[in-house]
Amino acid sequence: MTPPRHRAGAGQDDPHDPRAYEDPGAFEAAVHRLADPLNDPLPGPETVVPEPVVPQQALYEPQSPQQAPQEWYDPDGYQRDWYGHQEPVQPPLEASPPAPGPHVPVDPGPAAVPQPPASEAVEPATEVLGRIDAGDPVVPTPRPEPEGLAEADEPGGVPDAPTSPPTGGRAERRRAAKGRGRRRPAPQPGPESVAPAKPMTRMEARRAAKAAKDSPAIVISRGIGELFITLGVLMLLFVTYQLWWTNVRADQIAGRETHKIQDDWAKNEKSPEKQEAFEPGQGFAIIHIPKLDVVTPIAEGTSKEKVLDRGMVGHYSEKPLKTAMPSAKEGNFALAGHRNTHGEPFRYINRLKPGDPIVVETREAYYTYEMTSELAQTSPSNVSVIAPVPEQSGFTKPGRYITLTTCTPEFTSTYRLIVWGKMVDERPRSEGKPDVLAD
């Protein structure tokens, strides 16, 4: 903008011709007209404050090459959403009334140019004109960046990546504006931000240590619980030993004893002498119960440690319970064996029925008996069941009998279970095995 000319033809070729300002007060009026109330809030005595101008919708004339013209009407605020939230433009401050003095008429100038959108960051026209008149370069105010979290700051984004204005329709611009309005979540306090705990006093430390210790009742109850657990484990091991391991060991011992007896018979087969007496614990015969699949050696005596616990069947051979041998012409051949544990050779003798064979094998012969009767329960002190003519057996006169005794009920030794039989066959070994064993 150039200062007004004084006259037509006067200084038209030279804008700095002093004749252009020969009218009194023309230069001062032009300067006061270009003053900005924001930059000059305290006008001088000759300053005339222009009346507030109501902004009108008009085409915006670009003030500099860097500023883009407004090309479309925006009544719904899309341009505001496009460029983000802008601070409202404050109205110019009202200046104090001028001091009394000579009145200088001031040309109000052309109609106020409407303010461009806040996103264009256009300076007031008066300030721009003043800078042009003063010869200062016009630098456009940079457009403020919209507030919010940029996409580069989001997790997975590229930092410091310049964002370009989106292109497209209104819906795409709205989505872009919403994306710029996101806020970064507030950081959560970490372990470093937690204030260190206040150190405890000596009294507080003692109380804490005392509270951490277990009371005597808790210690005693814990000891009792551990004792019960230990006892339970020991009992379980003992039961396992009694019900399983003793059978394994007894079967091994009984098997070795059976082979030993058979080897002795093979060595002394040609000897004419017959052995009538045996030492306690010495095996001298083998019992076969085909129905129960039992093949067990018979030893002299009923010692628990030397005979019964070793998986063998014991012969009652000690007074006053001495009984006859199988080779005797008459008498009762009485035997005892475990029903449970330690080989349990007589566990299922209660399943025998009358007529089931029981075979006793010796060095000289095979003696075959048939089961005749059974006594399910009797006292251990009832020794009459192994008498030469056993009571309650049904026998009435002397004969060649066999008696099997064991404990009952199972896993106890409260009573005795008795099974009787009568000899029905005697066969020398030279004639071979009886038919019941050959099958």
Secondary structure, DSSP 4 states (H G I P E B T S, - for coil): --PPPSSTTSSSS-TT-GGGG-STTHHHHHHHHT--TTT-SS--TT--PPPPPPP---PPPPSSTTSPPP-S--SSSHHHHHH---PPPPPPPPPPPPPSS--------SPPPPPPPGGG-PPPHHHHHHHHHHTPPP-PPPPPPPSS--GGGSTTPPTTPPP----S-HHHHHHHHHHHT--PPPPPP-GGGSPPPPPPPHHHHHHHHHHHSPPHHHHHHHHHHHHHHHHHHHHHHHHHIIIIIHHHHHHHHHHHHHHHHHHHHHHTTT---------TT-EEEEEEEGGGTEEEEEEEB--TTTTGGGTPEEE--STTS----TTSSSEEEEEE--SSSTT-TTTTGGG--TT-EEEEE-SSEEEEEEEEEEEEEE-TT-GGGGSSS-TTSS--S--EEEEEEEEESTT--SEEEEEEEEEEEEEEGGG---HHHH-
